[in-house]
Amino acid sequence: MPTIIMDSCSYTRLGLTGFLTDTGVKKRNINTVNDFSQLQSKCARIKPDVVFVNEECFINEPDATEKIKRVITQHPDTLFFIFMAMTNIHFEDFLFVRKNLIITSKSIKPETLNSLILGCSKNKAADNSHKSPLDLNPVRLSQTESNMLRMWMSGHDTIQISDSMQIKAKTVSSHKGNIKRKIKTHNKQVIYHVVRLTDTVTSGIYVNVR
């Protein structure tokens, strides 16, 4: 299983390498890269099954967002994990935002990571004999949830959202609950971060069109 790691943290590279070798990946199939030109050329050459990228590698680099978008789009059969650059927040879960793109944090449990990789590889091979217990479908919001989330992130409180959208405050709270459930966290900071990161590396969280 050819794999690429793009992370400046030596502890993360070491940890991921140990995790991958423990799951049976040969060390010679684990590659590390330092920048996007290396990532692009390595992806084109070895057609990796999995790529791990730390958000810190592209949040401050000019043109980096377009580069990461391009790499993800050009390699639909590669599973990309993006680790959020949030050191003060504990988020053990994960979020599928595209069929080949997962946003998570370095707090993710090794067994969850392993299940995701196995589940996606079986999905790709159309092997339904071992269905993954994890939900491998990209997250989707309703149009109302999406509109409300943008207002919420802009600093509007429940009453302001209620007045603007002409819905009851109780309905706003219900939509907020749905968003928290879909993004798998009650932490507002994590929700905002996930949404902004998704906007950065894709065209945004999928929205159901009526």
MDAnalysis code that builds the backbone (N, CA, C; Angstrom):
import MDAnalysis as mda
import numpy as np

u = mda.Universe.empty(630, n_residues=210, atom_resindex=np.repeat(np.arange(210), 3), trajectory=True)
u.add_TopologyAttr("name", ["N", "CA", "C"] * 210)
u.add_TopologyAttr("resid", np.arange(1, 211))
u.add_TopologyAttr("resname", ["MET", "PRO", "THR", "ILE", "ILE", "MET", "ASP", "SER", "CYS", "SER", "TYR", "THR", "ARG", "LEU", "GLY", "LEU", "THR", "GLY", "PHE", "LEU", "THR", "ASP", "THR", "GLY", "VAL", "LYS", "LYS", "ARG", "ASN", "ILE", "ASN", "THR", "VAL", "ASN", "ASP", "PHE", "SER", "GLN", "LEU", "GLN", "SER", "LYS", "CYS", "ALA", "ARG", "ILE", "LYS", "PRO", "ASP", "VAL", "VAL", "PHE", "VAL", "ASN", "GLU", "GLU", "CYS", "PHE", "ILE", "ASN", "GLU", "PRO", "ASP", "ALA", "THR", "GLU", "LYS", "ILE", "LYS", "ARG", "VAL", "ILE", "THR", "GLN", "HIS", "PRO", "ASP", "THR", "LEU", "PHE", "PHE", "ILE", "PHE", "MET", "ALA", "MET", "THR", "ASN", "ILE", "HIS", "PHE", "GLU", "ASP", "PHE", "LEU", "PHE", "VAL", "ARG", "LYS", "ASN", "LEU", "ILE", "ILE", "THR", "SER", "LYS", "SER", "ILE", "LYS", "PRO", "GLU", "THR", "LEU", "ASN", "SER", "LEU", "ILE", "LEU", "GLY", "CYS", "SER", "LYS", "ASN", "LYS", "ALA", "ALA", "ASP", "ASN", "SER", "HIS", "LYS", "SER", "PRO", "LEU", "ASP", "LEU", "ASN", "PRO", "VAL", "ARG", "LEU", "SER", "GLN", "THR", "GLU", "SER", "ASN", "MET", "LEU", "ARG", "MET", "TRP", "MET", "SER", "GLY", "HIS", "ASP", "THR", "ILE", "GLN", "ILE", "SER", "ASP", "SER", "MET", "GLN", "ILE", "LYS", "ALA", "LYS", "THR", "VAL", "SER", "SER", "HIS", "LYS", "GLY", "ASN", "ILE", "LYS", "ARG", "LYS", "ILE", "LYS", "THR", "HIS", "ASN", "LYS", "GLN", "VAL", "ILE", "TYR", "HIS", "VAL", "VAL", "ARG", "LEU", "THR", "ASP", "THR", "VAL", "THR", "SER", "GLY", "ILE", "TYR", "VAL", "ASN", "VAL", "ARG"])
u.atoms.positions = np.array([
    [0.837, -1.192, 0.000],
    [0.000, 0.000, 0.000],
    [0.880, 1.254, 0.000],
    [1.120, 1.839, -1.163],
    [1.941, 3.054, -1.223],
    [1.281, 4.192, -0.439],
    [2.072, 4.848, 0.400],
    [1.550, 5.890, 1.286],
    [2.483, 7.090, 1.287],
    [1.903, 8.291, 1.415],
    [2.707, 9.514, 1.489],
    [2.331, 10.273, 2.761],
    [3.356, 10.766, 3.457],
    [3.142, 11.592, 4.647],
    [3.736, 12.972, 4.386],
    [2.910, 14.011, 4.556],
    [3.401, 15.389, 4.427],
    [3.124, 16.104, 5.741],
    [4.137, 16.134, 6.593],
    [3.991, 16.731, 7.922],
    [5.376, 17.106, 8.427],
    [5.540, 18.348, 8.856],
    [6.862, 18.804, 9.310],
    [7.217, 18.264, 10.694],
    [6.231, 17.720, 11.409],
    [6.473, 17.204, 12.764],
    [7.087, 15.805, 12.704],
    [8.300, 15.678, 13.208],
    [9.000, 14.385, 13.142],
    [8.295, 13.326, 13.993],
    [7.664, 13.748, 15.106],
    [6.936, 12.797, 15.961],
    [5.740, 12.202, 15.214],
    [5.054, 13.048, 14.455],
    [3.903, 12.557, 13.681],
    [4.364, 11.590, 12.601],
    [5.428, 11.959, 11.902],
    [5.953, 11.070, 10.846],
    [6.344, 9.721, 11.437],
    [7.007, 9.776, 12.585],
    [7.434, 8.546, 13.263],
    [6.226, 7.723, 13.713],
    [5.237, 8.414, 14.304],
    [4.032, 7.728, 14.782],
    [3.250, 7.077, 13.656],
    [3.083, 7.814, 12.547],
    [2.350, 7.262, 11.400],
    [3.107, 6.100, 10.768],
    [4.427, 6.238, 10.689],
    [5.242, 5.152, 10.125],
    [5.097, 3.893, 10.974],
    [5.157, 4.061, 12.310],
    [4.984, 2.922, 13.215],
    [3.608, 2.298, 13.081],
    [2.581, 3.144, 13.002],
    [1.202, 2.667, 12.839],
    [1.063, 1.876, 11.537],
    [1.593, 2.416, 10.452],
    [1.459, 1.768, 9.138],
    [2.205, 0.438, 9.082],
    [3.417, 0.405, 9.629],
    [4.170, -0.860, 9.613],
    [3.484, -1.911, 10.496],
    [2.877, -1.453, 11.598],
    [2.129, -2.380, 12.465],
    [0.933, -2.994, 11.744],
    [0.377, -2.257, 10.780],
    [-0.785, -2.771, 10.042],
    [-0.372, -3.511, 8.773],
    [0.941, -3.706, 8.602],
    [1.403, -4.535, 7.489],
    [1.970, -3.803, 6.291],
    [2.052, -2.473, 6.369],
    [2.619, -1.717, 5.239],
    [4.139, -1.821, 5.296],
    [4.739, -2.163, 4.165],
    [6.206, -2.256, 4.097],
    [6.808, -0.850, 4.209],
    [7.916, -0.756, 4.938],
    [8.546, 0.548, 5.160],
    [8.944, 1.218, 3.842],
    [9.305, 0.404, 2.860],
    [9.724, 0.982, 1.569],
    [8.552, 1.640, 0.830],
    [7.322, 1.301, 1.246],
    [6.139, 1.898, 0.611],
    [5.661, 3.164, 1.314],
    [6.375, 3.561, 2.377],
    [6.002, 4.776, 3.114],
    [6.936, 5.906, 2.696],
    [6.366, 6.936, 2.094],
    [7.153, 8.057, 1.568],
    [6.841, 9.337, 2.335],
    [7.856, 10.179, 2.527],
    [7.615, 11.491, 3.135],
    [7.984, 12.575, 2.131],
    [7.209, 13.651, 2.126],
    [7.496, 14.791, 1.245],
    [7.448, 16.068, 2.078],
    [8.109, 17.118, 1.566],
    [8.209, 18.368, 2.324],
    [7.395, 19.519, 1.753],
    [7.034, 19.420, 0.466],
    [6.275, 20.525, -0.130],
    [5.335, 19.991, -1.210],
    [4.558, 20.896, -1.792],
    [3.520, 20.471, -2.733],
    [4.054, 20.006, -4.074],
    [5.181, 20.555, -4.497],
    [5.739, 20.073, -5.770],
    [6.185, 18.622, -5.613],
    [6.770, 18.303, -4.443],
    [7.152, 16.909, -4.164],
    [5.909, 16.025, -4.063],
    [4.871, 16.544, -3.406],
    [3.633, 15.767, -3.255],
    [3.013, 15.467, -4.614],
    [2.943, 16.481, -5.478],
    [2.350, 16.295, -6.806],
    [3.123, 15.273, -7.631],
    [4.456, 15.416, -7.644],
    [5.256, 14.493, -8.464],
    [5.230, 13.079, -7.891],
    [5.247, 12.970, -6.554],
    [5.218, 11.644, -5.922],
    [3.868, 10.962, -6.156],
    [2.775, 11.726, -6.057],
    [1.437, 11.170, -6.310],
    [1.328, 10.682, -7.752],
    [1.857, 11.469, -8.673],
    [1.792, 11.093, -10.091],
    [2.612, 9.837, -10.356],
    [3.718, 9.701, -9.624],
    [4.621, 8.579, -9.884],
    [4.172, 7.278, -9.224],
    [3.776, 7.339, -7.957],
    [3.512, 6.069, -7.250],
    [2.025, 5.746, -7.076],
    [1.140, 6.712, -7.442],
    [-0.316, 6.487, -7.296],
    [-0.635, 5.924, -5.902],
    [-0.437, 6.725, -4.846],
    [-0.597, 6.207, -3.479],
    [-2.038, 5.819, -3.149],
    [-2.165, 4.874, -2.235],
    [-3.494, 4.511, -1.721],
    [-3.950, 5.524, -0.677],
    [-2.974, 5.993, 0.126],
    [-3.298, 6.907, 1.225],
    [-2.273, 8.039, 1.292],
    [-2.772, 9.252, 1.571],
    [-1.900, 10.416, 1.780],
    [-2.330, 11.112, 3.072],
    [-1.353, 11.390, 3.940],
    [-1.606, 12.146, 5.168],
    [-0.994, 13.537, 5.018],
    [-1.794, 14.581, 5.244],
    [-1.292, 15.955, 5.129],
    [-1.683, 16.744, 6.377],
    [-0.707, 17.450, 6.942],
    [-0.995, 18.334, 8.069],
    [-1.462, 19.679, 7.523],
    [-2.559, 20.180, 8.048],
    [-3.095, 21.479, 7.609],
    [-2.035, 22.578, 7.669],
    [-1.122, 22.485, 8.635],
    [-0.090, 23.516, 8.789],
    [0.806, 23.630, 7.558],
    [0.820, 22.581, 6.738],
    [1.665, 22.597, 5.538],
    [1.131, 23.536, 4.465],
    [-0.147, 23.914, 4.571],
    [-0.675, 24.774, 3.501],
    [-1.424, 26.023, 3.973],
    [-1.647, 26.189, 5.272],
    [-2.450, 27.355, 5.687],
    [-1.717, 28.678, 5.489],
    [-0.395, 28.664, 5.528],
    [0.345, 29.930, 5.405],
    [1.123, 30.059, 4.101],
    [0.989, 29.080, 3.227],
    [1.771, 29.112, 1.981],
    [0.932, 29.696, 0.841],
    [1.472, 30.699, 0.126],
    [0.717, 31.281, -0.996],
    [0.407, 30.219, -2.056],
    [-0.767, 30.263, -2.615],
    [-1.219, 29.333, -3.671],
    [-1.376, 27.886, -3.198],
    [-1.092, 27.627, -1.924],
    [-1.124, 26.238, -1.445],
    [-2.525, 25.646, -1.490],
    [-3.543, 26.476, -1.247],
    [-4.907, 25.933, -1.234],
    [-5.305, 25.405, -2.606],
    [-4.901, 26.129, -3.650],
    [-5.207, 25.656, -5.005],
    [-4.445, 24.373, -5.310],
    [-3.225, 24.292, -4.798],
    [-2.396, 23.098, -5.046],
    [-2.990, 21.863, -4.376],
    [-3.422, 22.016, -3.118],
    [-3.984, 20.850, -2.423],
    [-5.302, 20.433, -3.063],
    [-6.119, 21.411, -3.473],
    [-7.370, 21.090, -4.173],
    [-7.084, 20.289, -5.435],
    [-6.072, 20.745, -6.183],
    [-5.730, 20.096, -7.453],
    [-5.280, 18.658, -7.229],
    [-4.421, 18.455, -6.236],
    [-3.908, 17.103, -5.959],
    [-5.056, 16.165, -5.582],
    [-5.960, 16.637, -4.714],
    [-7.093, 15.802, -4.275],
    [-7.998, 15.460, -5.454],
    [-8.246, 16.441, -6.319],
    [-9.116, 16.226, -7.483],
    [-8.473, 15.298, -8.507],
    [-7.159, 15.459, -8.700],
    [-6.455, 14.657, -9.717],
    [-6.296, 13.194, -9.315],
    [-6.461, 12.892, -8.024],
    [-6.245, 11.511, -7.551],
    [-7.478, 11.012, -6.792],
    [-8.578, 10.773, -7.516],
    [-9.830, 10.360, -6.866],
    [-9.763, 8.992, -6.195],
    [-8.794, 8.156, -6.592],
    [-8.676, 6.821, -5.989],
    [-7.744, 6.802, -4.783],
    [-7.182, 7.952, -4.454],
    [-6.311, 8.065, -3.281],
    [-7.116, 8.622, -2.118],
    [-6.951, 8.023, -0.938],
    [-7.644, 8.508, 0.258],
    [-6.754, 9.528, 0.969],
    [-7.234, 10.759, 1.079],
    [-6.483, 11.833, 1.729],
    [-7.007, 12.064, 3.145],
    [-6.077, 12.100, 4.104],
    [-6.400, 12.488, 5.475],
    [-5.768, 13.853, 5.720],
    [-6.565, 14.816, 6.161],
    [-6.001, 16.112, 6.536],
    [-6.148, 16.278, 8.042],
    [-4.994, 16.474, 8.700],
    [-4.995, 16.676, 10.148],
    [-5.170, 18.161, 10.450],
    [-6.194, 18.491, 11.223],
    [-6.443, 19.885, 11.583],
    [-5.316, 20.439, 12.449],
    [-4.963, 21.694, 12.193],
    [-3.924, 22.362, 12.983],
    [-4.569, 22.999, 14.214],
    [-5.035, 22.167, 15.108],
    [-5.664, 22.648, 16.348],
    [-5.021, 21.920, 17.518],
    [-4.129, 22.603, 18.203],
    [-3.401, 21.930, 19.281],
    [-4.170, 21.950, 20.598],
    [-5.083, 22.916, 20.748],
    [-5.767, 23.079, 22.045],
    [-7.124, 22.380, 22.102],
    [-7.470, 21.657, 21.047],
    [-8.785, 21.013, 20.986],
    [-8.616, 19.505, 20.831],
    [-9.399, 18.762, 21.598],
    [-9.350, 17.299, 21.501],
    [-10.527, 16.819, 20.648],
    [-10.218, 16.295, 19.471],
    [-11.262, 15.805, 18.560],
    [-10.821, 14.443, 18.041],
    [-11.426, 13.385, 18.570],
    [-11.004, 12.027, 18.205],
    [-11.730, 11.502, 16.984],
    [-12.724, 12.245, 16.513],
    [-13.563, 11.737, 15.434],
    [-12.997, 12.105, 14.068],
    [-13.780, 11.894, 13.047],
    [-13.353, 12.171, 11.673],
    [-14.571, 12.623, 10.891],
    [-14.311, 13.267, 9.763],
    [-15.411, 13.730, 8.928],
    [-15.076, 13.506, 7.462],
    [-15.886, 12.676, 6.817],
    [-15.761, 12.520, 5.369],
    [-16.362, 13.764, 4.726],
    [-15.574, 14.507, 3.956],
    [-16.144, 15.661, 3.251],
    [-16.213, 15.405, 1.744],
    [-15.442, 14.429, 1.286],
    [-15.530, 13.923, -0.081],
    [-15.280, 12.421, -0.010],
    [-15.580, 11.709, -1.087],
    [-15.383, 10.251, -1.082],
    [-13.928, 9.886, -0.780],
    [-12.991, 10.782, -1.181],
    [-11.574, 10.468, -0.977],
    [-10.898, 11.436, -0.007],
    [-11.689, 12.129, 0.812],
    [-11.097, 13.138, 1.705],
    [-11.724, 13.103, 3.095],
    [-10.859, 12.911, 4.089],
    [-11.289, 12.868, 5.489],
    [-10.570, 13.962, 6.267],
    [-11.341, 14.726, 7.038],
    [-10.741, 15.702, 7.948],
    [-10.806, 15.118, 9.353],
    [-9.668, 15.165, 10.040],
    [-9.610, 14.623, 11.396],
    [-8.546, 15.395, 12.174],
    [-8.157, 14.874, 13.326],
    [-7.068, 15.501, 14.077],
    [-6.095, 14.400, 14.496],
    [-4.993, 14.823, 15.074],
    [-3.994, 13.835, 15.487],
    [-4.426, 13.068, 16.733],
    [-5.599, 13.410, 17.262],
    [-6.141, 12.666, 18.414],
    [-6.910, 11.425, 17.981],
    [-7.069, 11.219, 16.680],
    [-7.827, 10.063, 16.199],
    [-7.189, 8.771, 16.696],
    [-8.017, 7.818, 17.077],
    [-7.494, 6.551, 17.603],
    [-6.955, 5.690, 16.465],
    [-5.845, 4.977, 16.700],
    [-5.264, 4.122, 15.654],
    [-6.262, 3.115, 15.087],
    [-7.128, 2.549, 15.955],
    [-8.092, 1.553, 15.463],
    [-9.127, 2.195, 14.525],
    [-9.477, 3.462, 14.805],
    [-10.408, 4.178, 13.915],
    [-9.741, 4.443, 12.575],
    [-8.500, 4.901, 12.636],
    [-7.727, 5.168, 11.417],
    [-7.614, 3.908, 10.570],
    [-7.310, 2.796, 11.226],
    [-7.176, 1.526, 10.518],
    [-8.500, 1.105, 9.879],
    [-9.605, 1.270, 10.627],
    [-10.930, 0.910, 10.090],
    [-11.287, 1.755, 8.875],
    [-10.920, 3.031, 8.904],
    [-11.203, 3.922, 7.777],
    [-10.433, 3.501, 6.534],
    [-9.157, 3.206, 6.723],
    [-8.328, 2.800, 5.579],
    [-8.830, 1.480, 5.001],
    [-9.116, 0.513, 5.882],
    [-9.620, -0.789, 5.419],
    [-10.988, -0.650, 4.763],
    [-11.859, 0.127, 5.400],
    [-13.209, 0.316, 4.872],
    [-13.203, 0.949, 3.502],
    [-12.353, 1.950, 3.321],
    [-12.283, 2.636, 2.019],
    [-11.664, 1.747, 0.950],
    [-10.668, 0.945, 1.322],
    [-10.045, 0.070, 0.317],
    [-11.018, -1.024, -0.116],
    [-11.846, -1.524, 0.809],
    [-12.847, -2.540, 0.447],
    [-13.950, -1.917, -0.405],
    [-14.316, -0.686, -0.068],
    [-15.318, 0.043, -0.853],
    [-14.847, 0.210, -2.288],
    [-13.558, 0.579, -2.422],
    [-12.963, 0.822, -3.737],
    [-12.954, -0.455, -4.562],
    [-12.729, -1.577, -3.859],
    [-12.673, -2.863, -4.556],
    [-14.065, -3.474, -4.719],
    [-15.081, -2.717, -4.299],
    [-16.481, -3.182, -4.349],
    [-16.643, -4.510, -3.614],
    [-15.875, -4.660, -2.528],
    [-15.949, -5.877, -1.716],
    [-16.934, -5.629, -0.578],
    [-18.122, -6.172, -0.706],
    [-19.152, -5.942, 0.306],
    [-19.219, -7.054, 1.350],
    [-18.258, -7.981, 1.289],
    [-18.293, -9.098, 2.229],
    [-17.929, -8.641, 3.644],
    [-17.169, -7.541, 3.744],
    [-16.810, -7.016, 5.060],
    [-17.196, -5.539, 5.116],
    [-18.455, -5.281, 5.267],
    [-18.937, -3.895, 5.315],
    [-18.324, -3.171, 6.514],
    [-17.817, -1.960, 6.275],
    [-17.245, -1.185, 7.370],
    [-18.351, -0.730, 8.320],
    [-18.092, -0.827, 9.642],
    [-19.096, -0.341, 10.597],
    [-19.158, 1.186, 10.615],
    [-18.169, 1.824, 9.985],
    [-18.115, 3.285, 9.964],
    [-18.885, 3.831, 8.765],
    [-19.451, 5.004, 8.941],
    [-20.173, 5.653, 7.842],
    [-19.157, 6.297, 6.904],
    [-19.082, 5.781, 5.679],
    [-18.089, 6.264, 4.719],
    [-18.675, 7.262, 3.722],
    [-19.863, 7.773, 4.014],
    [-20.497, 8.734, 3.106],
    [-20.134, 10.164, 3.491],
    [-19.851, 11.012, 2.497],
    [-19.541, 12.414, 2.810],
    [-20.702, 13.098, 3.527],
    [-20.355, 13.979, 4.462],
    [-21.377, 14.699, 5.224],
    [-22.170, 15.620, 4.293],
    [-23.463, 15.732, 4.561],
    [-24.335, 16.612, 3.774],
    [-25.207, 17.432, 4.719],
    [-25.366, 18.686, 4.384],
    [-26.267, 19.556, 5.140],
    [-27.467, 19.908, 4.272],
    [-28.585, 20.197, 4.913],
    [-29.727, 20.716, 4.155],
    [-29.424, 22.174, 3.809],
    [-30.160, 22.730, 2.863],
    [-29.943, 24.130, 2.482],
    [-30.157, 25.055, 3.684],
    [-31.175, 24.744, 4.484],
    [-31.462, 25.559, 5.680],
    [-30.319, 25.470, 6.682],
    [-29.819, 24.248, 6.915],
    [-28.694, 24.061, 7.845],
    [-27.466, 24.821, 7.368],
    [-27.207, 24.763, 6.068],
    [-26.045, 25.447, 5.500],
    [-26.154, 26.963, 5.677],
    [-27.322, 27.514, 5.357],
    [-27.532, 28.961, 5.508],
    [-27.398, 29.392, 6.966],
    [-27.973, 28.569, 7.846],
    [-27.941, 28.888, 9.264],
    [-26.525, 28.810, 9.828],
    [-25.780, 27.806, 9.364],
    [-24.398, 27.632, 9.817],
    [-23.551, 28.850, 9.462],
    [-23.742, 29.390, 8.253],
    [-22.978, 30.573, 7.825],
    [-23.299, 31.769, 8.736],
    [-24.560, 31.918, 9.081],
    [-24.947, 33.019, 9.977],
    [-24.364, 32.805, 11.374],
    [-24.428, 31.570, 11.831],
    [-23.888, 31.198, 13.145],
    [-22.396, 31.520, 13.209],
    [-21.682, 31.159, 12.137],
    [-20.239, 31.408, 12.087],
    [-19.917, 32.896, 11.964],
    [-20.877, 33.677, 11.476],
    [-20.670, 35.128, 11.348],
    [-20.947, 35.864, 12.656],
    [-21.312, 35.102, 13.692],
    [-21.499, 35.711, 15.006],
    [-22.936, 35.991, 15.393],
    [-23.890, 35.575, 14.552],
    [-25.306, 35.786, 14.883],
    [-25.736, 34.811, 15.981],
    [-26.506, 35.308, 16.934],
    [-27.001, 34.400, 17.973],
    [-28.344, 33.792, 17.539],
    [-28.878, 32.928, 18.386],
    [-30.105, 32.194, 18.036],
    [-31.265, 33.130, 17.682],
    [-31.447, 34.189, 18.474],
    [-32.567, 35.121, 18.230],
    [-32.384, 35.846, 16.896],
    [-31.155, 36.294, 16.606],
    [-30.887, 36.991, 15.338],
    [-31.126, 36.072, 14.141],
    [-30.680, 34.818, 14.274],
    [-30.892, 33.847, 13.189],
    [-32.386, 33.585, 13.016],
    [-33.068, 33.451, 14.138],
    [-34.518, 33.211, 14.126],
    [-35.253, 34.341, 13.399],
    [-34.893, 35.592, 13.725],
    [-35.533, 36.754, 13.089],
    [-35.211, 36.828, 11.603],
    [-33.931, 36.619, 11.281],
    [-33.491, 36.741, 9.889],
    [-34.099, 35.668, 8.990],
    [-34.165, 34.426, 9.507],
    [-34.669, 33.313, 8.698],
    [-36.177, 33.113, 8.863],
    [-36.751, 33.920, 9.764],
    [-38.197, 33.853, 10.023],
    [-38.643, 32.439, 10.427],
    [-37.872, 31.893, 11.362],
    [-38.221, 30.592, 11.938],
    [-38.149, 30.710, 13.461],
    [-38.770, 29.792, 14.166],
    [-38.786, 29.845, 15.625],
    [-37.390, 29.574, 16.190],
    [-37.120, 30.158, 17.354],
    [-35.831, 29.941, 18.026],
    [-35.623, 28.454, 18.316],
    [-36.712, 27.770, 18.625],
    [-36.644, 26.326, 18.904],
    [-36.186, 25.563, 17.655],
    [-36.632, 26.039, 16.475],
    [-36.231, 25.406, 15.208],
    [-34.752, 25.653, 14.937],
    [-34.277, 26.864, 15.261],
    [-32.841, 27.183, 15.114],
    [-32.024, 26.234, 15.981],
    [-32.443, 26.062, 17.224],
    [-31.732, 25.152, 18.145],
    [-31.737, 23.724, 17.615],
    [-32.846, 23.327, 17.017],
    [-32.949, 21.979, 16.439],
    [-31.966, 21.810, 15.284],
    [-31.869, 22.834, 14.417],
    [-30.918, 22.788, 13.298],
    [-29.475, 22.751, 13.810],
    [-29.204, 23.532, 14.850],
    [-27.856, 23.523, 15.442],
    [-27.514, 22.126, 15.948],
    [-28.506, 21.484, 16.568],
    [-28.309, 20.110, 17.050],
    [-27.996, 19.152, 15.914],
    [-28.693, 19.316, 14.784],
    [-28.435, 18.466, 13.605],
    [-27.031, 18.683, 13.063],
    [-26.606, 19.954, 13.013],
    [-25.260, 20.277, 12.516],
    [-24.204, 19.644, 13.421],
    [-24.390, 19.775, 14.730],
    [-23.442, 19.184, 15.687],
    [-23.371, 17.671, 15.521],
    [-24.524, 17.053, 15.289],
    [-24.555, 15.592, 15.104],
    [-23.826, 15.198, 13.821],
    [-24.063, 15.940, 12.749],
    [-23.449, 15.601, 11.459],
    [-21.941, 15.852, 11.457],
    [-21.506, 16.904, 12.163],
    [-20.070, 17.206, 12.208],
    [-19.411, 16.503, 13.400],
    [-20.212, 15.791, 14.164],
    [-19.747, 14.885, 15.225],
    [-19.034, 15.586, 16.382],
    [-19.465, 16.792, 16.680],
    [-18.891, 17.475, 17.840],
    [-19.868, 18.533, 18.346],
    [-19.816, 18.795, 19.654],
    [-20.613, 19.879, 20.238],
    [-19.747, 21.122, 20.425],
    [-18.464, 20.995, 20.069],
    [-17.540, 22.110, 20.255],
    [-17.636, 23.079, 19.075],
    [-18.079, 24.296, 19.362],
    [-18.294, 25.302, 18.320],
    [-16.995, 25.610, 17.568],
    [-15.887, 25.659, 18.313],
    [-14.582, 25.949, 17.703],
    [-14.219, 24.901, 16.657],
    [-14.455, 23.638, 16.992],
    [-14.147, 22.550, 16.056],
    [-15.051, 22.643, 14.828],
    [-16.342, 22.922, 15.047],
    [-17.276, 23.049, 13.917],
    [-16.793, 24.132, 12.960],
    [-16.468, 25.314, 13.495],
    [-16.009, 26.423, 12.651],
    [-14.739, 26.037, 11.897],
    [-13.827, 25.392, 12.617],
    [-12.546, 25.018, 12.009],
    [-12.752, 24.013, 10.874],
    [-13.575, 23.012, 11.126],
    [-13.859, 21.991, 10.106],
    [-14.474, 22.627, 8.862],
    [-15.432, 23.524, 9.072],
    [-16.117, 24.163, 7.937],
    [-15.142, 25.019, 7.133],
    [-14.326, 25.810, 7.822],
    [-13.360, 26.669, 7.115],
    [-12.326, 25.832, 6.368],
    [-11.881, 24.756, 7.000],
    [-10.900, 23.886, 6.350],
    [-11.510, 23.205, 5.130],
    [-12.754, 22.772, 5.248],
    [-13.446, 22.159, 4.106],
    [-13.584, 23.162, 2.966],
    [-13.911, 24.412, 3.300],
    [-14.001, 25.470, 2.282],
    [-12.652, 25.699, 1.606],
    [-11.575, 25.520, 2.366],
    [-10.228, 25.754, 1.836],
    [-9.812, 24.681, 0.841],
    [-10.100, 23.425, 1.155],
    [-9.575, 22.329, 0.322],
    [-10.589, 21.765, -0.678],
    [-11.855, 22.224, -0.578],
    [-12.885, 21.777, -1.531],
    [-13.780, 22.977, -1.844],
    [-14.887, 22.713, -2.491],
    [-15.863, 23.788, -2.740],
    [-16.833, 23.926, -1.566],
    [-16.543, 23.245, -0.453],
    [-17.374, 23.345, 0.750],
    [-18.133, 22.060, 1.046],
    [-18.728, 22.009, 2.228],
    [-19.535, 20.845, 2.624],
    [-20.703, 20.707, 1.656],
    [-20.981, 19.469, 1.254],
    [-22.098, 19.215, 0.339],
    [-23.408, 19.734, 0.927],
    [-24.215, 20.329, 0.065],
    [-25.541, 20.805, 0.475],
    [-26.581, 20.119, -0.392],
    [-27.580, 19.529, 0.247],
    [-28.665, 18.883, -0.507],
    [-29.483, 19.939, -1.242],
    [-29.651, 19.736, -2.536],
    [-30.454, 20.670, -3.327],
    [-31.843, 20.078, -3.487],
    [-32.831, 20.866, -3.183],
    [-34.217, 20.364, -3.268],
    [-34.616, 20.151, -4.716],
])
